Amino acid sequence: MDGSESGEEFHCAKAIDAEPAVRFWLRNVSRHPKSFKLPTSTDFFYPDFIAQLADGRILVVEYKGGDRATNDDSKEKAAIGEIWARLSKGKALFLLATIKKGGKSVEEQIRNVMA
């Protein structure tokens, strides 16, 4: 996590945990041999959270602090995650979340991607 219980990433974890549609979730550990990863143009990235929803779908969340939400790395990760989700034919969802995105809170972002 980002180091403290007052951090943005911890806030995202709490928002996932509080969502009634989430059956269970886990923190995806970077570079662990059994962690979920997606390819980038130069390597792989390990999204921060993986959740199974009550309806059986998988929700993958990559959290970015406000200072990194629109950099090239984040744009690439968002594009790759969205393609991955689209190719899943409705079985998976991807969200690149940030503290405020389009005026929406993390909680609202999570609910919107699941709708």
PyMOL commands that place a pseudoatom at each C-alpha (Angstrom):
pseudoatom trace, name=CA, resn=MET, resi=1, chain=A, elem=C, hetatm=0, pos=[0.000, 0.000, 0.000]
pseudoatom trace, name=CA, resn=ASP, resi=2, chain=A, elem=C, hetatm=0, pos=[1.031, 3.607, -0.044]
pseudoatom trace, name=CA, resn=GLY, resi=3, chain=A, elem=C, hetatm=0, pos=[2.360, 3.517, 3.475]
pseudoatom trace, name=CA, resn=SER, resi=4, chain=A, elem=C, hetatm=0, pos=[-0.353, 4.739, 5.818]
pseudoatom trace, name=CA, resn=GLU, resi=5, chain=A, elem=C, hetatm=0, pos=[-3.963, 4.333, 6.770]
pseudoatom trace, name=CA, resn=SER, resi=6, chain=A, elem=C, hetatm=0, pos=[-4.565, 7.925, 5.713]
pseudoatom trace, name=CA, resn=GLY, resi=7, chain=A, elem=C, hetatm=0, pos=[-3.122, 7.342, 2.227]
pseudoatom trace, name=CA, resn=GLU, resi=8, chain=A, elem=C, hetatm=0, pos=[-5.074, 7.431, -1.017]
pseudoatom trace, name=CA, resn=GLU, resi=9, chain=A, elem=C, hetatm=0, pos=[-4.413, 3.784, -1.894]
pseudoatom trace, name=CA, resn=PHE, resi=10, chain=A, elem=C, hetatm=0, pos=[-5.649, 2.668, 1.518]
pseudoatom trace, name=CA, resn=HIS, resi=11, chain=A, elem=C, hetatm=0, pos=[-8.780, 4.761, 0.913]
pseudoatom trace, name=CA, resn=CYS, resi=12, chain=A, elem=C, hetatm=0, pos=[-9.299, 2.877, -2.367]
pseudoatom trace, name=CA, resn=ALA, resi=13, chain=A, elem=C, hetatm=0, pos=[-8.957, -0.468, -0.549]
pseudoatom trace, name=CA, resn=LYS, resi=14, chain=A, elem=C, hetatm=0, pos=[-11.590, 0.627, 1.981]
pseudoatom trace, name=CA, resn=ALA, resi=15, chain=A, elem=C, hetatm=0, pos=[-13.919, 1.697, -0.828]
pseudoatom trace, name=CA, resn=ILE, resi=16, chain=A, elem=C, hetatm=0, pos=[-13.592, -1.711, -2.497]
pseudoatom trace, name=CA, resn=ASP, resi=17, chain=A, elem=C, hetatm=0, pos=[-14.134, -3.460, 0.839]
pseudoatom trace, name=CA, resn=ALA, resi=18, chain=A, elem=C, hetatm=0, pos=[-17.268, -1.418, 1.568]
pseudoatom trace, name=CA, resn=GLU, resi=19, chain=A, elem=C, hetatm=0, pos=[-18.902, -2.146, -1.791]
pseudoatom trace, name=CA, resn=PRO, resi=20, chain=A, elem=C, hetatm=0, pos=[-21.769, -4.639, -1.254]
pseudoatom trace, name=CA, resn=ALA, resi=21, chain=A, elem=C, hetatm=0, pos=[-21.323, -6.139, -4.743]
pseudoatom trace, name=CA, resn=VAL, resi=22, chain=A, elem=C, hetatm=0, pos=[-17.758, -7.271, -3.880]
pseudoatom trace, name=CA, resn=ARG, resi=23, chain=A, elem=C, hetatm=0, pos=[-17.638, -10.879, -2.682]
pseudoatom trace, name=CA, resn=PHE, resi=24, chain=A, elem=C, hetatm=0, pos=[-13.929, -10.696, -1.798]
pseudoatom trace, name=CA, resn=TRP, resi=25, chain=A, elem=C, hetatm=0, pos=[-10.823, -8.807, -2.862]
pseudoatom trace, name=CA, resn=LEU, resi=26, chain=A, elem=C, hetatm=0, pos=[-7.073, -8.935, -2.524]
pseudoatom trace, name=CA, resn=ARG, resi=27, chain=A, elem=C, hetatm=0, pos=[-4.081, -6.668, -2.817]
pseudoatom trace, name=CA, resn=ASN, resi=28, chain=A, elem=C, hetatm=0, pos=[-2.196, -7.780, -5.911]
pseudoatom trace, name=CA, resn=VAL, resi=29, chain=A, elem=C, hetatm=0, pos=[1.502, -7.937, -5.014]
pseudoatom trace, name=CA, resn=SER, resi=30, chain=A, elem=C, hetatm=0, pos=[3.860, -6.530, -7.653]
pseudoatom trace, name=CA, resn=ARG, resi=31, chain=A, elem=C, hetatm=0, pos=[6.248, -8.984, -9.234]
pseudoatom trace, name=CA, resn=HIS, resi=32, chain=A, elem=C, hetatm=0, pos=[5.080, -11.961, -7.165]
pseudoatom trace, name=CA, resn=PRO, resi=33, chain=A, elem=C, hetatm=0, pos=[5.196, -15.048, -9.424]
pseudoatom trace, name=CA, resn=LYS, resi=34, chain=A, elem=C, hetatm=0, pos=[1.479, -15.766, -8.867]
pseudoatom trace, name=CA, resn=SER, resi=35, chain=A, elem=C, hetatm=0, pos=[0.232, -12.190, -9.110]
pseudoatom trace, name=CA, resn=PHE, resi=36, chain=A, elem=C, hetatm=0, pos=[-2.041, -11.012, -11.908]
pseudoatom trace, name=CA, resn=LYS, resi=37, chain=A, elem=C, hetatm=0, pos=[-0.209, -8.957, -14.523]
pseudoatom trace, name=CA, resn=LEU, resi=38, chain=A, elem=C, hetatm=0, pos=[-0.938, -7.258, -17.813]
pseudoatom trace, name=CA, resn=PRO, resi=39, chain=A, elem=C, hetatm=0, pos=[1.635, -6.541, -20.533]
pseudoatom trace, name=CA, resn=THR, resi=40, chain=A, elem=C, hetatm=0, pos=[2.810, -3.028, -21.350]
pseudoatom trace, name=CA, resn=SER, resi=41, chain=A, elem=C, hetatm=0, pos=[4.966, -1.871, -24.247]
pseudoatom trace, name=CA, resn=THR, resi=42, chain=A, elem=C, hetatm=0, pos=[8.112, -2.436, -22.182]
pseudoatom trace, name=CA, resn=ASP, resi=43, chain=A, elem=C, hetatm=0, pos=[7.261, -4.904, -19.407]
pseudoatom trace, name=CA, resn=PHE, resi=44, chain=A, elem=C, hetatm=0, pos=[4.241, -5.811, -17.290]
pseudoatom trace, name=CA, resn=PHE, resi=45, chain=A, elem=C, hetatm=0, pos=[2.153, -4.021, -14.734]
pseudoatom trace, name=CA, resn=TYR, resi=46, chain=A, elem=C, hetatm=0, pos=[0.497, -5.472, -11.676]
pseudoatom trace, name=CA, resn=PRO, resi=47, chain=A, elem=C, hetatm=0, pos=[-2.824, -3.750, -10.941]
pseudoatom trace, name=CA, resn=ASP, resi=48, chain=A, elem=C, hetatm=0, pos=[-3.237, -2.878, -7.275]
pseudoatom trace, name=CA, resn=PHE, resi=49, chain=A, elem=C, hetatm=0, pos=[-6.462, -4.737, -6.441]
pseudoatom trace, name=CA, resn=ILE, resi=50, chain=A, elem=C, hetatm=0, pos=[-8.392, -7.740, -7.735]
pseudoatom trace, name=CA, resn=ALA, resi=51, chain=A, elem=C, hetatm=0, pos=[-11.980, -8.359, -6.628]
pseudoatom trace, name=CA, resn=GLN, resi=52, chain=A, elem=C, hetatm=0, pos=[-14.558, -11.009, -7.351]
pseudoatom trace, name=CA, resn=LEU, resi=53, chain=A, elem=C, hetatm=0, pos=[-18.040, -9.570, -7.563]
pseudoatom trace, name=CA, resn=ALA, resi=54, chain=A, elem=C, hetatm=0, pos=[-21.173, -11.298, -6.313]
pseudoatom trace, name=CA, resn=ASP, resi=55, chain=A, elem=C, hetatm=0, pos=[-22.308, -11.790, -9.920]
pseudoatom trace, name=CA, resn=GLY, resi=56, chain=A, elem=C, hetatm=0, pos=[-19.075, -13.651, -10.767]
pseudoatom trace, name=CA, resn=ARG, resi=57, chain=A, elem=C, hetatm=0, pos=[-17.326, -10.886, -12.675]
pseudoatom trace, name=CA, resn=ILE, resi=58, chain=A, elem=C, hetatm=0, pos=[-13.776, -9.860, -11.828]
pseudoatom trace, name=CA, resn=LEU, resi=59, chain=A, elem=C, hetatm=0, pos=[-12.961, -6.234, -11.049]
pseudoatom trace, name=CA, resn=VAL, resi=60, chain=A, elem=C, hetatm=0, pos=[-9.350, -5.123, -11.468]
pseudoatom trace, name=CA, resn=VAL, resi=61, chain=A, elem=C, hetatm=0, pos=[-8.411, -1.735, -10.014]
pseudoatom trace, name=CA, resn=GLU, resi=62, chain=A, elem=C, hetatm=0, pos=[-5.204, 0.176, -10.620]
pseudoatom trace, name=CA, resn=TYR, resi=63, chain=A, elem=C, hetatm=0, pos=[-4.995, 3.151, -8.274]
pseudoatom trace, name=CA, resn=LYS, resi=64, chain=A, elem=C, hetatm=0, pos=[-3.039, 6.275, -9.182]
pseudoatom trace, name=CA, resn=GLY, resi=65, chain=A, elem=C, hetatm=0, pos=[-2.417, 9.282, -6.990]
pseudoatom trace, name=CA, resn=GLY, resi=66, chain=A, elem=C, hetatm=0, pos=[-3.642, 12.563, -8.391]
pseudoatom trace, name=CA, resn=ASP, resi=67, chain=A, elem=C, hetatm=0, pos=[-0.127, 13.592, -9.379]
pseudoatom trace, name=CA, resn=ARG, resi=68, chain=A, elem=C, hetatm=0, pos=[0.249, 10.528, -11.651]
pseudoatom trace, name=CA, resn=ALA, resi=69, chain=A, elem=C, hetatm=0, pos=[-3.280, 10.021, -12.938]
pseudoatom trace, name=CA, resn=THR, resi=70, chain=A, elem=C, hetatm=0, pos=[-2.677, 11.522, -16.376]
pseudoatom trace, name=CA, resn=ASN, resi=71, chain=A, elem=C, hetatm=0, pos=[0.979, 10.748, -17.091]
pseudoatom trace, name=CA, resn=ASP, resi=72, chain=A, elem=C, hetatm=0, pos=[1.962, 8.565, -20.071]
pseudoatom trace, name=CA, resn=ASP, resi=73, chain=A, elem=C, hetatm=0, pos=[2.468, 5.465, -17.903]
pseudoatom trace, name=CA, resn=SER, resi=74, chain=A, elem=C, hetatm=0, pos=[-1.039, 5.757, -16.464]
pseudoatom trace, name=CA, resn=LYS, resi=75, chain=A, elem=C, hetatm=0, pos=[-2.547, 6.370, -19.900]
pseudoatom trace, name=CA, resn=GLU, resi=76, chain=A, elem=C, hetatm=0, pos=[-0.892, 3.210, -21.223]
pseudoatom trace, name=CA, resn=LYS, resi=77, chain=A, elem=C, hetatm=0, pos=[-2.078, 1.143, -18.240]
pseudoatom trace, name=CA, resn=ALA, resi=78, chain=A, elem=C, hetatm=0, pos=[-5.630, 2.458, -18.612]
pseudoatom trace, name=CA, resn=ALA, resi=79, chain=A, elem=C, hetatm=0, pos=[-5.693, 1.625, -22.323]
pseudoatom trace, name=CA, resn=ILE, resi=80, chain=A, elem=C, hetatm=0, pos=[-4.326, -1.891, -21.759]
pseudoatom trace, name=CA, resn=GLY, resi=81, chain=A, elem=C, hetatm=0, pos=[-6.732, -2.565, -18.898]
pseudoatom trace, name=CA, resn=GLU, resi=82, chain=A, elem=C, hetatm=0, pos=[-9.708, -1.361, -20.914]
pseudoatom trace, name=CA, resn=ILE, resi=83, chain=A, elem=C, hetatm=0, pos=[-8.733, -3.577, -23.866]
pseudoatom trace, name=CA, resn=TRP, resi=84, chain=A, elem=C, hetatm=0, pos=[-8.300, -6.558, -21.523]
pseudoatom trace, name=CA, resn=ALA, resi=85, chain=A, elem=C, hetatm=0, pos=[-11.746, -5.939, -20.011]
pseudoatom trace, name=CA, resn=ARG, resi=86, chain=A, elem=C, hetatm=0, pos=[-13.378, -5.536, -23.417]
pseudoatom trace, name=CA, resn=LEU, resi=87, chain=A, elem=C, hetatm=0, pos=[-11.839, -8.810, -24.642]
pseudoatom trace, name=CA, resn=SER, resi=88, chain=A, elem=C, hetatm=0, pos=[-13.246, -10.614, -21.587]
pseudoatom trace, name=CA, resn=LYS, resi=89, chain=A, elem=C, hetatm=0, pos=[-16.732, -10.275, -23.103]
pseudoatom trace, name=CA, resn=GLY, resi=90, chain=A, elem=C, hetatm=0, pos=[-18.280, -8.961, -19.904]
pseudoatom trace, name=CA, resn=LYS, resi=91, chain=A, elem=C, hetatm=0, pos=[-16.502, -11.288, -17.468]
pseudoatom trace, name=CA, resn=ALA, resi=92, chain=A, elem=C, hetatm=0, pos=[-14.017, -8.664, -16.262]
pseudoatom trace, name=CA, resn=LEU, resi=93, chain=A, elem=C, hetatm=0, pos=[-13.947, -4.968, -15.483]
pseudoatom trace, name=CA, resn=PHE, resi=94, chain=A, elem=C, hetatm=0, pos=[-11.014, -2.589, -15.253]
pseudoatom trace, name=CA, resn=LEU, resi=95, chain=A, elem=C, hetatm=0, pos=[-10.775, 0.725, -13.445]
pseudoatom trace, name=CA, resn=LEU, resi=96, chain=A, elem=C, hetatm=0, pos=[-7.899, 3.155, -13.243]
pseudoatom trace, name=CA, resn=ALA, resi=97, chain=A, elem=C, hetatm=0, pos=[-9.052, 4.989, -10.127]
pseudoatom trace, name=CA, resn=THR, resi=98, chain=A, elem=C, hetatm=0, pos=[-7.864, 8.244, -8.644]
pseudoatom trace, name=CA, resn=ILE, resi=99, chain=A, elem=C, hetatm=0, pos=[-8.971, 10.317, -5.662]
pseudoatom trace, name=CA, resn=LYS, resi=100, chain=A, elem=C, hetatm=0, pos=[-11.258, 12.397, -7.913]
pseudoatom trace, name=CA, resn=LYS, resi=101, chain=A, elem=C, hetatm=0, pos=[-11.958, 11.515, -11.528]
pseudoatom trace, name=CA, resn=GLY, resi=102, chain=A, elem=C, hetatm=0, pos=[-14.406, 13.639, -13.441]
pseudoatom trace, name=CA, resn=GLY, resi=103, chain=A, elem=C, hetatm=0, pos=[-15.605, 14.993, -10.109]
pseudoatom trace, name=CA, resn=LYS, resi=104, chain=A, elem=C, hetatm=0, pos=[-16.417, 11.475, -8.876]
pseudoatom trace, name=CA, resn=SER, resi=105, chain=A, elem=C, hetatm=0, pos=[-15.111, 9.929, -5.674]
pseudoatom trace, name=CA, resn=VAL, resi=106, chain=A, elem=C, hetatm=0, pos=[-13.339, 6.564, -5.649]
pseudoatom trace, name=CA, resn=GLU, resi=107, chain=A, elem=C, hetatm=0, pos=[-16.556, 4.984, -4.376]
pseudoatom trace, name=CA, resn=GLU, resi=108, chain=A, elem=C, hetatm=0, pos=[-18.529, 6.455, -7.289]
pseudoatom trace, name=CA, resn=GLN, resi=109, chain=A, elem=C, hetatm=0, pos=[-15.875, 5.361, -9.785]
pseudoatom trace, name=CA, resn=ILE, resi=110, chain=A, elem=C, hetatm=0, pos=[-16.126, 1.780, -8.507]
pseudoatom trace, name=CA, resn=ARG, resi=111, chain=A, elem=C, hetatm=0, pos=[-19.942, 1.772, -8.663]
pseudoatom trace, name=CA, resn=ASN, resi=112, chain=A, elem=C, hetatm=0, pos=[-19.901, 3.293, -12.169]
pseudoatom trace, name=CA, resn=VAL, resi=113, chain=A, elem=C, hetatm=0, pos=[-17.562, 0.683, -13.626]
pseudoatom trace, name=CA, resn=MET, resi=114, chain=A, elem=C, hetatm=0, pos=[-19.715, -2.107, -12.166]
pseudoatom trace, name=CA, resn=ALA, resi=115, chain=A, elem=C, hetatm=0, pos=[-22.977, -0.669, -13.582]
for i in range(1, 115): cmd.bond("trace and resi %d" % i, "trace and resi %d" % (i + 1))
show_as sticks, trace
zoom trace
